Amino acid sequence: MYIGSTSAKGLHHLVYEIVDNAIDEALAGFCDTIQVFINKNNSVTVIDNGRGIPIGINKKAGKPAVEVVFTILHAGGKFGGGGYKVSGGLHGVGASVVNALSEWLEVKIHIDGKVYFQRYERGKVMHELKEIGTTDKVGTEVTFLPDNSIFKETMDFEYDVLRQRLREMAFLTKGIKIELTDLRPEEERTDKFCYEGGIKEYIQYLNRHKDPLYEEIPYCEGTKNGVYVEVALQHNSTYVEGCYSFVNNITTPEGGTHLVGFRNALTKTFNTYARDQKILKENDLNLTGEDIREGLMAIISVKITDPQFEGQTKQKLGNSEARGAVDSIVSENLTYFLEQNPQVAKIICEKAILAQRARDAARKARDLTRKSPLEGMSLPGKLADCSDKNPEHCEIYIVEGESAGGSAKTARSRATQAILPLRGKILNVEKARLDKILVNKEIRAMITAFGTGIADDFDIEKLRYHKIIIMTDADVDGSHISTLLLTFLYRFMPDLIRKGYVYLAHPPLYKVDKNKKEHYAYTDEELQMILEEIGRDGNIGIQRYKGLGEMDATQLWDTTMDPEQRILLKVNMDEEESSEIDLIFTTLMGDKVEPRREFIEANAKYAKNLDI
């Protein structure tokens, strides 16, 4: 309920809850350093130099305040109105939930020249708070070992996952020093984060593999109606918008009132400026928000005393005062910035006007794909559709190549399986505007087949298939085609991934024949296991599939398309890591070669079965 799941995501969330408490001290002005250690036994220690959790007796509970914090829900500083003005956690339950979900937890408090200690096991107090020494430091040290009876899927903390989130926290809390150390490997790993420039440096980080159109980063800061607002933005040469919003350092993937306020201010301010400077003539149409946000990277961060969240997943801010505060502060600061930096203003306006023209061209191209296939628009000629019209029963295979498409059409279950063969590699949408994308035949065929429309016209209710399966060869070219298709879906139809409708087929790598019996292996390890099992003696034939076209219809059905036997890999998207996902797509599919080379060098060790 409080950490989302008992999978790896929930496991890492335990660390964030304890770090959030230290960040609260930093936001209140009492802490400037946080250290996180992954210990050899896979426990985690978080140390801060804040004031230390209070040790005095809580009158209501009749226990030391620290014991109340770790054993009673909603007892943290963010409840009851007497604690922090703003707080990073959403529930005020961080410490007590981490304690309840840990095999054991120990807390040391450095306060008033003394060190106090208490231990808990599965949330239960093992002894009274006791004084164990003297100190010249202040702060809190929490060490916990997650409970393996709860986190059954994994107990291993991933260094890179923690590093990414702690880096984000450091960007969002200007000047805080955060250190992460992994003590498990033979050679310790350590990363230190500290950004005096805060979210301005975050923008530089997110744009580092792109070409910024100007050096200056417009920065807006202020407080209105009790809401503290911080916004930084910078345009780059791409056609993709990247606006990331946060409330009390927590990401809000679905945006909310603060994002609405930002977009309103941006559109209004740029149109006013463009009119005043005669960049837009009297008869010209206003720029839309979409035009102005093309190639925009922005961070919108608000701090608010009592955040209200909407929606099932609580990922959308609902406070109405946040909208007005962001709108007002961004309008005022941005107007001033544009007046002081006319060259930058001109660059942004010119890019927006080009985007406007491209949008008009895209509208004309989109008319070719806009209508729902169910409203009479003809489906692509090469699509072999299924007869069942219930999307829940239907699936579409996007197949690489005509020969594999032919086998797939023969093999399929005609009632529920549709086949759309693609000719060659589709356009790399990371390097193209929507108008160019919509005239690409292969992409148009997909959009029409899916039935949802694209970009602003996208309507998931019109989706004709609840499984979209990318089926490509198990080689480098096949992987490239899969990546091109995923780039298209992520950039223009991300809800298909969010809702869990996108899959990758997993064809076998080998066929082994012995005594007229066929065995299929999906990995090199599986091949060895099959050979051990059936014996390596006698007349054995081993075929390494170079592509789907080498399989006949029966083999393709048995291994890759039969719902009873096939392996499908579901494509998932963690909303909380959207800025990192964006960065990976930019690195792999963008214009810059150097970041891609660095990525390949760093990750080549994970690549297997490359047929180069």
Salt bridges, closest charged atoms under 4 A:
GLU17 OE2 - HIS13 NE2 3.18
ASP24 OD2 - LYS78 NZ 3.62
GLU25 OE2 - ARG51 NH2 2.65
GLU106 OE2 - ARG119 NH1 2.57
GLU121 OE2 - ARG119 NE 3.07
GLU131 OE1 - LYS114 NZ 3.92
ASP147 OD2 - ARG122 NE 2.68
ASP160 OD1 - ARG163 NH2 3.08
ASP160 OD1 - ARG189 NH2 3.24
GLU168 OE1 - ARG165 NH1 2.58
ASP182 OD1 - ARG184 NE 2.93
ASP191 OD2 - ARG163 NH1 3.86
ASP211 OD1 - LYS592 NZ 3.35
GLU221 OE2 - LYS174 NZ 3.92
GLU230 OE2 - LYS174 NZ 3.86
GLU241 OE2 - ARG263 NH2 2.89
GLU241 OE1 - ARG293 NE 3.07
ASP291 OD1 - ARG359 NE 2.67
GLU294 OE2 - LYS351 NZ 3.35
GLU294 OE2 - ARG433 NH2 2.70
ASP327 OD1 - LYS268 NZ 2.82
GLU350 OE2 - LYS346 NZ 3.96
ASP360 OD1 - ARG363 NH1 2.98
ASP367 OD1 - ARG370 NH1 3.13
ASP385 OD2 - LYS389 NZ 3.98
ASP385 OD2 - ARG464 NH2 2.60
ASP388 OD2 - HIS393 ND1 3.06
GLU395 OE2 - ARG566 NH1 2.69
GLU402 OE2 - ARG423 NE 3.98
GLU430 OE2 - ARG491 NH2 2.92
ASP435 OD2 - LYS436 NZ 3.89
GLU442 OE1 - LYS382 NZ 2.84
ASP457 OD2 - ARG366 NH1 3.32
ASP457 OD2 - ARG370 NH2 2.82
ASP477 OD1 - LYS425 NZ 3.18
ASP495 OD1 - ARG498 NH1 2.66
ASP513 OD2 - LYS511 NZ 3.72
GLU518 OE2 - LYS511 NZ 3.56
GLU532 OE2 - ARG536 NH2 3.23
ASP537 OD1 - LYS514 NZ 3.42
ASP574 OD1 - LYS9 NZ 3.40
GLU575 OE2 - ARG498 NE 2.33
GLU580 OE2 - ARG167 NH1 3.75
ASP582 OD2 - LYS210 NZ 3.06
ASP582 OD1 - ARG491 NH1 2.79
GLU594 OE2 - ARG597 NH2 2.52
GLU601 OE2 - ARG597 NH1 2.69
ASP611 OD2 - ARG544 NH2 2.89
ASP611 OD1 - LYS546 NZ 3.93
